[in-house]
Amino acid sequence: MAEESKNVLLNLMASAADGNSPGGATVKRALAVIRSHLGMEVAYVSEFVDNQSVFREVDAPGLEALIKPGDSRSLDDVYCRHILSGRLPELIPDTAANPIAAAMPITKAANIGSHMSVPIRLADGSTYGMFCCLGFHANPTLNQRDLGMMKAFAELAAFDINRDIDIKKAATDKVASINNVIASNQFTIAYQPIWNVATNRPVGLECLARFPAQPPRSPDLWFNEAAEAGLGAELELAAIRMALRAFDTPLPAPIYLAVNASPATVVGGDLAAAFAGLPLDRIVLEVTEHAHVADYDRLVKALAPLRQSGVRLAIDDAGAGYSGLQHILQLRPDIIKLDMSLTRHIDLDPARRALAAALIAFARDTGSQIVAEGVETASELKTLATLGVQMAQGYHLGRPMALDSAAVLFGTDDTNARVA
């Protein structure tokens, strides 16, 4: 094996093992190297699909009219089956000297003078296809060392192909899992009360999805995986529709329900249908602070008809990052929700108090309301009230709970004791 080709092979193997090469890149590079090393015109990786040999990767400069990725030929017409059965050798320096190869129509049609091909085996032992090189002229210098190099590159291709298959299978399994969760409603909704700090009474409920489905994961991971699978909006809308069923129960006005949606779901345009027939002035739409927004004009345009119909807009997790400030400035929300990283220990931290005070002043000047999230102690709540926070939620005020438990909070005479 030429030293240069050997070094290339070693580098490609290291890159593939580290996962640094994108899918197909290692195979493409391997084909170019082996074709050049052998002095042949065409190198390709094929996949056996039904009775066809499909060319998945091809290196054949200037010969695109003869062969290109996506082309296919019947396995009855090519060398593959003969090589796998042993009727043809993997190395054929001169096809004219081999009676079977010489008699096959493909030899004359494709002007195959020399040929080398080895099978690509998958991790389960099955044959994926072939790693092949062909030349337009006989080449008596081809030898077993060249065949050994070809086999080494075929193993490298098999590694890359196996990895790609595993990635695709994982993606397919993820889509199937998310679709199953959506179709069979394998989630529940917990309702966390939001309290008016001045009156010590609940004014709304934030609707939070919970996933008992397997494998057990936190809600944010479920939604992240759904987004990665291209099903983020579908899962969010399913959760929103289920959450808003709370309006079917005796939920006294003006108690509102707050539902969460990503910017992508808002722009998708299906929220209006999910909200149809409901008391829109009692729905708060929370847009998460963490989601990137590529086009604020488009998002504002999508939100406009919802807000005009009475739906209020909240920016979630404000204070947790720079993007939250962008959301606030660009979207001009009705409600700004202080992230728990800001409210946690605010009674002990002057820096947190200063930042919260700035956001509260901004909200006051722009006509927005403040909801403090993650309130866990009476001291935190007292500090927030002193700063001018109007509404709050957190474990100190009430954990996420079933709807029937949340309903008990409304219309009773002892709610004040819950926030003391």
CORURPE-V690423 format. One record per run of one state. SS is the DSSP state (~ for helix, > for strand, _ for the rest). FROM is the first residue (numbers start at 1). LEN is the number of residues. If there is no record, write none. Layout:
[[SS/FROM/LEN] [SS/FROM/LEN]]
//
This chain:
[[_/1/2] [~/3/16] [_/19/6] [~/25/14] [_/39/3] [>/42/8] [_/50/2] [>/52/8] [_/60/12] [>/72/3] [_/75/5] [~/80/6] [_/86/5] [>/91/2] [_/93/2] [~/95/3] [_/98/1] [~/99/5] [_/104/1] [~/105/5] [_/110/4] [>/114/8] [_/122/5] [>/127/9] [_/136/8] [~/144/40] [_/184/4] [>/188/9] [_/197/4] [>/201/10] [_/211/8] [~/219/10] [_/229/3] [~/232/17] [_/249/7] [>/256/6] [_/262/1] [~/263/6] [_/269/2] [~/271/5] [_/276/4] [~/280/3] [>/283/5] [_/288/8] [~/296/13] [_/309/3] [>/312/7] [_/319/3] [~/322/10] [_/332/3] [>/335/4] [_/339/1] [~/340/4] [_/344/6] [~/350/17] [_/367/2] [>/369/4] [_/373/5] [~/378/10] [_/388/3] [>/391/2] [_/393/8] [>/401/1] [_/402/1] [~/403/5] [_/408/7] [~/415/5] [_/420/1]]
//
